Amino acid sequence: MCGGGVLDDGRVTGIVGVVHRHESHLAINELTISASREKAVDFTTPYFLETTAIVTAAPAKFLNPRAVFAPFTFPVWCLLAVSTLLMGFIVRLFAWAQRRLMAGDSEEDLSVSEITFNIFRSWVIQGCLIDPRSWCARSLFYSWFFFSLIVWSLYSGTFISVLTFPIYEKPVDSVQDLLDAMRHRGTKLMLGCGGHHENLFNQKAEQKTYQDIWALFDRGVGCIKSWDEGLKKVCQSERHLRNISVVKYLPLSNCSSLVT
């Protein structure tokens, strides 16, 4: 049985309701002292303090379809693309300047697209089909190939680690994470309705995050009568259970996929 409390319609639920209706002389449980509960029953001096946690199903593993791009961030990929295009223009400009200003054998008259394609071939370890004739041009290509080797080594090492270590869904580590999961993953919140934590999340809450969670909260699905019921639903579906103590969680847990 949950702690319960005073509902909007005046009914008093849970353990608080049992004492309020004089069905029991007293109750000893992990109850949070709240203003609404104090209207129905009297509390002694607190004898035990505990933390509040969010119990969720363990984050599931998933295959990242973008794993091939995972080794580098988006800005790094953009810089590599820009450097490839820029290298094509630099080589083209160098060949044009050599034909105009320098005597001797000039470089092949290749278009920017042909040069850029050959530069790209170095990224995918396919070699370069351009044959530089001068030492200046060769030095330019040697520098690029050395840069490509460094980038490729960094990519290969990071890519192997990405494939080796499993990737998990983002866990719920805070109230903000819970709100994001409810918005984007359709996660359902479960509460022992009528208690302190319902007051914490309702529209009277001081923090907007709690108000937003309450706006997404479905009482028809999210209200639970006992923690056993809540833990069972967490094990079977994508739901989160709030307001369950670590002390109470340990003996009740019979699902290996629970995390707090």
N, C-alpha and C positions, 0 to 999 in steps of 0.2 A: 504494500500500500504506500502510495506517495504521501508526502507531507501535506499537500493540499493547501487550501486557503479560502478566502472569501471571493466569490465570483461577482460579476456585475449584477446578476439577478438576485443577489442576497444569499444564495445557497453557500454553505460552507462544506468543503470537500476534504477528503483524505483524513489523515490522522488528526489534523486540527478540527475537522468536523466531528469526529468521534468524541473528542473531549468537549467540544462546544455543545453538543447535544446531550452531554452527561451520560453517554454510553460507556465512558471510562473515566476514572478519577484522574488519571494522569497518563502521559505518554512520554517515553524516552526514545528518541530517535535523532538522526542527523537532520535537524530542522534549522533553517535559517530564520533568524528573527527579523520580521518585516513589519512595517506599519499596519498593513492590512490584516495580518495575522494577529497582531496585538489587539485589534478591535474585537476579536472573537475569543481569544484565550490569553492567559498570563504566562509569561516565560520566567524561568529562573535565571540566575547568572550563568552565562555560557560555561560549559565544562569541557568543551572540545572544539577545536578550530580545525578546519580542513580547507583545502583548495577546491576549486571547481575546474573540471576538465571537459573537453569535448571528445567523446568516444566516436571513432569512425572505423569503417572497414579499412584494412591495410591497403595502401596504394598499390594498384595493380601494375604489373609490367606491361609495356606496350612497345611495339615496333615503330621506330621513328622513320616515317617515309622520307624525311629530309636528312637522313643520317649522312648522306654523301656531302651535304653542305655544312654539317655540324662542326667540323674542325675549325672553321673560321667564322667570324661574325659577318653580318651583312656589310658593314662598312669596309671590312678587309676585302671581301669579294669585289666590292665596287672599286677599290683602289687597284686591285690586280687587273681588273678589266680595263680601267683607265690607263694603267701602265703599259698594258699590251698594245692598246691603240696608239698611245703616245710613242712607243718604241717604233711602231710602223712609220709614223710621220718623221721621227728623228732619222731613221735609216734612209728614208726617201730624200730628206733634205740634205743629208750627208752625201748621198750619191750625186745629187744635183750640183752641190757645191764643188765636188771633186771634178766633175766634168767641166765646170766653168773656170775654176781657179787653179787646178793642178794638172800638171803634165803627166803623161804616162797612161797606163791602162786604167780605164774608168770602170766603175762598177756596172753590173747589169742594169739595164733600164727597166726596172720592175715597178708596177703600180703599188700604191699604198695598200690596197686590199691583198695583193700577192705577198707583200712583205709581212703584213699583219698576220696572215694565215700561217706563214712559216714561223713567225714568232710564237703563235699559239701552239704550234706543233711541239715546241720545246716543253710546254706545260704538260702535255700528255705523253711525253717520252717517245715521240715519233721522229725526232731529229729535224734538222733544218736543211732544206734543199737549196738554200742560197750559198754560193761559194764566194766569200769575200776575197778580193784580189789584193787589197792593200793591207798593210799592217794596222793602219788606223781603223779600218772597217773590222778587221779581225779582233782587235782589242775591244771594240764596241760590242761585238757579238760574244766574245769571251766573258765580258762583264755581265751581259744578260744571262748567259748560260749558267754562270756561277750563282747569280741571284735566283734563277729558276731552280737550281739544285737545292739551295737553302729552303726555298718555299716548299718544294716537293717533299723534302725530308720532314719539315714541320707538319705538313699535311698528312703524310703517311703515318707518322708516329701517333698523332692525335686521332686519326681515323681508326687505327687499330684499337686504341683505348675506348673509343666510342662504341665499337662493335663488341668489345670484350666485356665491359661493365654494363649491366642491365639498366634500362631507363624506366623510371617509375612515374606514375601520375603525380601531380603536385599534391602534397599532403595538406591537410587543414591544421595549421599550427597557430592560428589566431582567429579572432572574431571576424577580421577583415577577410581572411581566407575562406571562412564559412560563407560570408556574404557573396564572394566571388563564385564559390562552388554552387550556391543556390541560383545565382543569376545565369551562369554559363553552362553548368553541367546538370541542371535540374535536380540538384540535391535537395532532399527534404529534411527539415529540422523536426526533431521530436522533443517534447518537453513534458514534464509532469505538470499539467495545467492546473491552475489554481494556486500555485506556489509562488515563491519569491522570484524564480527565474522567469515566470510569465510576466511579472511586473517589470522585470529588468528589460525585457524585449518589447514591451508594448509601446503605444504611441506616447506614453508619458515619460519614456526614457529620455535622459538628458543628451546622450550621444546619438548623432544621426545614424551611425552604423547600426546601432541596435534598432532604431526605428525602421530602417530599410529592411532589416531581417524580419521584423514583425510584419511588415507589409507583404512579404513573400511567404509568411508562415501560414500553412493550411491547418486550421484547428481540427477539421474533420479527419485528417490523416495524421497530424503531428501530436495530438494529445494522447498520452499513454497513461495507463492505470498503475503500472508497476515497472520497475527497472528490468525485471526478467523479460517482460514483453518488449521493452525497448531494445535490450541486447539481442533478442531473437530477430527483431526486424533489421537491426544494423548488420547482423551476419548474413541476412538473406537478401538485402537490397542496398541500394546506394543512398543510405540515410545516415544522419548524424544525431547522436544522442548527447545532449548537454545536461549538466547537473547530475553527475554520478561521481561519487567520491572514489579515490584510489582504494580506500579501505573496503568499500563495498564492491568495487569492481573485481578485486582479486578472487573472492569466493564465488561470485556469480558468473565469472567468465568461463564459458565452455566452448568458445569459438576461437580458433587459432588465428583468425584473420582480423582481430581487433587491435587497434592502437589507440593511445590516448594522447 
